[in-house]
Amino acid sequence: MLERWSGFTDRVRIGSRVKYQTDGNPEKAEVSNTDLPEVRIIPDGMLPATQISSSSTRIVQRFTVQVSTGSKRVTGQLGKDPSLFPLEWEIFRAMSRWWEVISLLEWHGTTFAKFLDLTDTQHGSAERDLNRGIDGWASAWSVEIVLVFPLVDVQNADLD
């Protein structure tokens, strides 16, 4: 979703969009000023419900979108400004179009992603784990995606 939004891609370089999609550590050992801002999407647990009705099951998948700006400013100019609030605004705008991406996902011919919610955001400038030692403002967005599946499909051992 983020990479489909030009307000995000104009501010965060491709190499600074950390993805955990392959083997190995995608995080750079050394982060320079040209690598900032950096954005990581971290799986942050899930809340499964094996049965929510006579015919459905649900998983609430949680993620954290971690942003390290490398900037000590919270406000800035429009454009490619790396300060905190303009970057957060573009992340919010990109996430507000969630249905264009996740509502189209299918499993065995049935769409399953029903809702995305931004539940909480934390800010800080001294969170060593969050900002990986990067000087400047950081934020962590809590994201929940509600996935609903037909119970009969989940229980069918012949489906992969």
C-alpha positions in Angstrom: 0.0 0.0 0.0 2.7 2.4 0.9 4.6 1.9 -2.3 1.6 2.6 -4.4 1.4 6.2 -2.9 3.7 8.8 -4.5 3.7 10.9 -1.4 5.4 8.0 0.4 7.7 7.0 -2.4 8.8 10.6 -3.0 10.1 10.7 0.6 11.4 7.2 1.2 14.0 5.8 -1.2 13.6 2.2 -2.4 16.7 1.1 -0.4 15.3 2.6 2.8 12.0 0.6 2.6 13.1 -2.4 4.7 11.3 -5.6 3.6 11.4 -8.9 5.4 10.5 -11.0 2.3 13.7 -13.0 1.7 16.3 -14.9 3.7 18.9 -12.8 5.3 18.8 -9.6 7.2 17.4 -6.7 5.0 18.5 -4.1 7.5 21.7 -2.2 6.7 24.4 -2.6 9.3 25.4 1.0 8.9 22.9 3.7 8.2 24.0 6.9 6.6 22.2 10.2 6.1 21.4 9.2 2.5 19.5 6.1 3.8 17.0 8.3 5.7 14.2 8.3 6.4 13.9 4.5 6.8 10.6 2.6 7.1 10.2 -1.0 8.3 7.1 -3.1 8.5 7.4 -5.6 11.3 5.0 -8.5 12.0 3.7 -7.9 15.5 1.6 -10.9 16.3 -2.0 -12.0 15.6 -5.2 -12.6 17.4 -6.8 -15.8 16.0 -10.4 -16.8 16.5 -11.1 -20.4 15.3 -14.8 -19.7 15.1 -16.6 -16.4 15.1 -19.9 -17.7 13.7 -21.3 -21.0 12.5 -19.5 -20.5 9.2 -16.5 -18.2 9.7 -13.2 -17.9 11.4 -11.1 -14.8 11.9 -7.5 -13.7 12.3 -6.5 -10.2 13.3 -3.0 -9.8 11.9 -0.9 -7.1 13.6 2.0 -5.1 12.2 4.1 -2.2 13.3 5.2 0.4 10.7 8.5 1.8 12.1 9.7 5.1 10.8 13.2 6.6 11.5 13.4 10.1 10.1 17.0 11.1 10.8 15.5 14.6 11.3 15.2 16.4 14.5 12.3 18.5 13.1 8.7 17.4 13.5 7.3 19.8 11.0 8.6 20.8 7.6 7.9 21.7 4.0 5.8 19.9 1.5 7.7 17.8 -1.0 10.5 15.4 -0.1 10.9 16.7 3.5 12.1 13.9 5.8 10.7 15.5 9.0 8.2 13.5 11.1 4.8 15.0 10.5 4.9 15.3 6.7 6.0 11.7 6.4 3.4 10.5 8.8 0.7 12.4 6.9 1.7 10.6 3.7 1.7 7.2 5.5 -1.8 7.9 6.8 -3.0 8.9 3.3 -1.5 5.8 1.7 -3.1 3.5 4.4 -6.5 5.2 3.9 -6.6 3.5 0.5 -6.2 0.0 2.0 -9.1 -1.5 0.2 -7.4 -1.0 -3.2 -4.8 -3.6 -2.2 -5.8 -6.0 0.5 -9.5 -6.3 -0.2 -8.6 -7.9 -3.5 -6.6 -10.7 -1.9 -8.2 -14.2 -2.4 -7.8 -17.6 -1.0 -9.5 -20.4 -2.9 -11.6 -17.9 -4.8 -12.8 -16.0 -1.7 -11.7 -12.5 -0.6 -10.7 -12.6 3.0 -9.2 -9.2 4.0 -12.1 -7.3 5.4 -10.7 -4.3 7.3 -7.5 -2.4 8.1 -7.2 -0.1 11.1 -4.4 2.2 12.3 -4.8 1.6 16.1 -2.0 3.6 17.7 1.1 5.7 17.0 4.0 6.3 19.3 6.6 9.0 18.8 10.1 9.3 20.3 13.6 10.4 19.6 15.5 8.2 22.1 14.0 4.8 21.4 17.2 2.8 20.6 15.3 -0.3 19.5 12.8 1.6 17.4 15.2 4.0 15.7 18.1 1.6 15.5 20.5 4.3 16.9 19.5 6.7 14.2 19.5 10.3 15.5 16.2 12.1 15.0 12.5 11.5 15.4 10.9 8.1 15.1 7.4 6.7 15.2 5.8 3.3 15.4 2.3 2.8 13.9 0.2 -0.1 15.1 -1.8 -1.6 12.2 -4.4 -4.4 12.4 -5.8 -6.2 9.4 -8.9 -8.3 9.9 -9.0 -11.5 7.9 -12.1 -13.6 7.7 -12.2 -17.1 6.2 -15.0 -19.6 5.5 -14.8 -22.2 8.3 -15.4 -25.1 6.0 -12.3 -24.1 3.9 -10.1 -23.7 6.9 -11.1 -27.1 8.2 -10.7 -28.8 4.7 -7.4 -30.8 4.8 -7.3 -31.0 1.0 -6.9 -27.2 0.6 -3.4 -25.7 0.9 
